[in-house]
Amino acid sequence: MRKPLCLAVAGFFLANASVPLAEEGPRVEVFSPQGTVKGVRQVSVRFSEPMVPLGDPRGLIEPFDIACPEKGTARWADGKNWVFDFDQDLSAGVRCEFTIKPGLKNLAGKDLVGQRIYVFSTS
């Protein structure tokens, strides 16, 4: 009686081992800030996989379309980390939306999966 149960459990795991996860593939691991926040001076983003070659000037792709009334400067800190530094601390009542650009791919040429729009506002 134990043998059929073991075979059934093993069969379940083997059958489900090849099912890909919904979030499999390159994605944004961390986007900060989000929601309602105070004292914003920088947006920082960490991708799950390298997006640009480290030290390569061709790696100056901009991963986001930015809708924000405040200006700033974007840069890649390394192959997986992107930051946007605002020219000044954001005042209260500012809403910013960062949307992943259509067709954005990682360094290996794979499309990004997961959440596409990130929003925050200052209180």
One Martini backbone bead per residue (centre of mass of N, CA, C, O) as a GRO file, in nm:
protein
  123
    1MET     BB    1   0.054   0.065  -0.016
    2ARG     BB    2   0.306   0.256  -0.017
    3LYS     BB    3   0.395   0.250  -0.312
    4PRO     BB    4   0.162   0.413  -0.451
    5LEU     BB    5   0.207   0.672  -0.288
    6CYS     BB    6   0.498   0.727  -0.378
    7LEU     BB    7   0.431   0.737  -0.682
    8ALA     BB    8   0.230   0.972  -0.667
    9VAL     BB    9   0.421   1.183  -0.550
   10ALA     BB   10   0.641   1.163  -0.765
   11GLY     BB   11   0.454   1.231  -1.004
   12PHE     BB   12   0.376   1.514  -0.915
   13PHE     BB   13   0.664   1.638  -0.913
   14LEU     BB   14   0.734   1.572  -1.209
   15ALA     BB   15   0.492   1.719  -1.345
   16ASN     BB   16   0.568   2.012  -1.193
   17ALA     BB   17   0.873   2.075  -1.274
   18SER     BB   18   0.800   2.205  -1.577
   19VAL     BB   19   0.648   2.439  -1.454
   20PRO     BB   20   0.634   2.760  -1.495
   21LEU     BB   21   0.663   3.049  -1.362
   22ALA     BB   22   0.516   3.354  -1.388
   23GLU     BB   23   0.812   3.505  -1.294
   24GLU     BB   24   0.986   3.404  -1.511
   25GLY     BB   25   1.254   3.600  -1.539
   26PRO     BB   26   1.313   3.905  -1.602
   27ARG     BB   27   1.308   4.162  -1.335
   28VAL     BB   28   1.186   4.349  -1.088
   29GLU     BB   29   1.286   4.341  -0.754
   30VAL     BB   30   1.340   4.659  -0.695
   31PHE     BB   31   1.132   4.943  -0.593
   32SER     BB   32   1.242   5.278  -0.493
   33PRO     BB   33   0.974   5.411  -0.426
   34GLN     BB   34   0.640   5.351  -0.281
   35GLY     BB   35   0.371   5.521  -0.267
   36THR     BB   36   0.362   5.699   0.031
   37VAL     BB   37   0.607   5.961   0.077
   38LYS     BB   38   0.907   6.094   0.218
   39GLY     BB   39   1.202   6.231   0.124
   40VAL     BB   40   1.264   6.245  -0.187
   41ARG     BB   41   1.574   6.190  -0.407
   42GLN     BB   42   1.547   5.873  -0.493
   43VAL     BB   43   1.562   5.615  -0.734
   44SER     BB   44   1.559   5.254  -0.699
   45VAL     BB   45   1.682   4.973  -0.905
   46ARG     BB   46   1.644   4.611  -0.919
   47PHE     BB   47   1.747   4.358  -1.112
   48SER     BB   48   1.765   4.009  -1.165
   49GLU     BB   49   1.936   4.094  -1.420
   50PRO     BB   50   2.138   4.185  -1.646
   51MET     BB   51   2.111   4.486  -1.861
   52VAL     BB   52   2.413   4.589  -1.858
   53PRO     BB   53   2.726   4.656  -1.930
   54LEU     BB   54   2.993   4.703  -1.753
   55GLY     BB   55   3.146   5.000  -1.875
   56ASP     BB   56   2.947   5.041  -2.118
   57PRO     BB   57   2.832   5.303  -2.313
   58ARG     BB   58   2.592   5.133  -2.446
   59GLY     BB   59   2.450   5.103  -2.144
   60LEU     BB   60   2.249   5.380  -2.175
   61ILE     BB   61   1.981   5.280  -2.107
   62GLU     BB   62   1.638   5.351  -2.068
   63PRO     BB   63   1.392   5.175  -1.880
   64PHE     BB   64   1.211   5.445  -1.847
   65ASP     BB   65   0.914   5.608  -1.831
   66ILE     BB   66   0.873   5.947  -1.715
   67ALA     BB   67   0.617   6.080  -1.485
   68CYS     BB   68   0.739   6.398  -1.379
   69PRO     BB   69   0.779   6.727  -1.260
   70GLU     BB   70   1.060   6.635  -1.184
   71LYS     BB   71   1.395   6.652  -1.212
   72GLY     BB   72   1.674   6.442  -1.346
   73THR     BB   73   1.917   6.168  -1.309
   74ALA     BB   74   2.038   5.896  -1.486
   75ARG     BB   75   2.183   5.567  -1.378
   76TRP     BB   76   2.427   5.318  -1.374
   77ALA     BB   77   2.582   5.138  -1.120
   78ASP     BB   78   2.524   4.869  -1.274
   79GLY     BB   79   2.393   4.595  -1.441
   80LYS     BB   80   2.128   4.597  -1.209
   81ASN     BB   81   2.154   4.912  -1.125
   82TRP     BB   82   1.919   5.183  -1.100
   83VAL     BB   83   1.920   5.548  -1.101
   84PHE     BB   84   1.730   5.842  -0.974
   85ASP     BB   85   1.823   6.179  -0.949
   86PHE     BB   86   1.715   6.442  -0.803
   87ASP     BB   87   1.774   6.782  -0.793
   88GLN     BB   88   1.564   6.761  -0.552
   89ASP     BB   89   1.369   6.758  -0.310
   90LEU     BB   90   1.057   6.659  -0.268
   91SER     BB   91   0.766   6.784  -0.250
   92ALA     BB   92   0.460   6.810  -0.176
   93GLY     BB   93   0.239   6.654  -0.412
   94VAL     BB   94   0.409   6.441  -0.570
   95ARG     BB   95   0.382   6.258  -0.882
   96CYS     BB   96   0.520   5.936  -0.987
   97GLU     BB   97   0.589   5.760  -1.303
   98PHE     BB   98   0.716   5.429  -1.383
   99THR     BB   99   0.774   5.288  -1.710
  100ILE     BB  100   0.835   5.030  -1.883
  101LYS     BB  101   0.973   4.987  -2.167
  102PRO     BB  102   0.909   4.884  -2.458
  103GLY     BB  103   1.120   4.607  -2.525
  104LEU     BB  104   1.268   4.541  -2.279
  105LYS     BB  105   1.593   4.402  -2.221
  106ASN     BB  106   1.826   4.209  -2.142
  107LEU     BB  107   2.147   4.115  -2.203
  108ALA     BB  108   2.026   3.830  -2.328
  109GLY     BB  109   1.732   3.920  -2.471
  110LYS     BB  110   1.510   3.929  -2.254
  111ASP     BB  111   1.208   3.978  -2.148
  112LEU     BB  112   1.025   4.134  -1.933
  113VAL     BB  113   0.861   4.064  -1.628
  114GLY     BB  114   0.584   4.184  -1.484
  115GLN     BB  115   0.582   4.467  -1.357
  116ARG     BB  116   0.546   4.806  -1.523
  117ILE     BB  117   0.431   4.996  -1.286
  118TYR     BB  118   0.550   5.282  -1.090
  119VAL     BB  119   0.434   5.446  -0.784
  120PHE     BB  120   0.457   5.780  -0.637
  121SER     BB  121   0.407   5.992  -0.341
  122THR     BB  122   0.393   6.287  -0.171
  123SER     BB  123   0.282   6.410   0.152
   0.00000   0.00000   0.00000
